[in-house]
Amino acid sequence: QVRLVESGGDSVQPGGSLRLSCAVSGLTFISYAIDWYRQVPTKEREWVATYVPAGITKVGESVKDRFTISGDNAKAMVYLQMNSLKTDDTAVYYCSARNSLSKYWGQGTQVTVSA
């Protein structure tokens, strides 16, 4: 059974930092790209960053100066380091695993940035 479990969401003040984790199991980790998305109720899900186990990373333009994605292939884990958080970063953050045939989603973790 494929499972993606996000963790690390919390409530922080503007300017704070969080590290989100995505634990992946039930699939061949190195055969998938792992994406982070975020969503607020009034908007569509927004792509944030991608980690490819072969060593490729990509971060969205809107957050690339503040967010970093990394992974540990041996542990099948992907991390999203978020610094200098802004109120606009408030969202549910999801990780997903995809290849040419399949896409799987986690349940999400809430990040709230407020004074």
Number of C-alpha atoms within 10 A of each C-alpha: 5 12 17 24 18 25 18 15 18 15 14 18 14 17 14 14 18 18 16 23 24 27 17 24 15 9 14 10 19 13 14 19 19 30 24 27 19 22 18 15 8 6 8 9 15 15 16 23 23 24 22 20 20 11 9 11 17 15 20 14 11 9 16 14 12 15 21 20 24 20 19 11 15 9 11 17 19 25 22 25 15 21 17 15 22 19 15 11 19 19 21 18 27 27 30 23 25 15 11 8 5 8 12 14 19 19 15 22 21 21 21 20 20 16 10
